[in-house]
């Protein structure tokens, strides 16, 4: 099963460059069978640019999660802690293998969907 995630372009491209090996989320999938994430680069790109396989999902207190993931977080420590402010649990999707599409896809044409706020199953 796959999930489609909306990710800001600057972070989406870092995933496919190998600089960002973790995707952080306040809310994680309820379905434990998600193995692949399809990446929608949000505005101004507004295209589905690739996908990645999930290696693992970590759910810990933010300070502990930052220590585990900071080297390949692809974000600043300040942004991380602002994002998870007032959260007891933070989630990180560990990226295993990426595949950037040669030709980006239109979310409406390819998936008959509108961009999700966080994620959607496909």
Secondary structure, DSSP 4 states (H G I P E B T S, - for coil): -EEEEEE-HHHHHHHHHTS--EEEESS--S-TT--EEEEEETTTT-EEEEEEEEEEEEEE-HHHHHHHHGGG--S-HHHHHHHTTT-S-EEEEEEEEEEEEEEEE-HHHHHS----SSEEE-
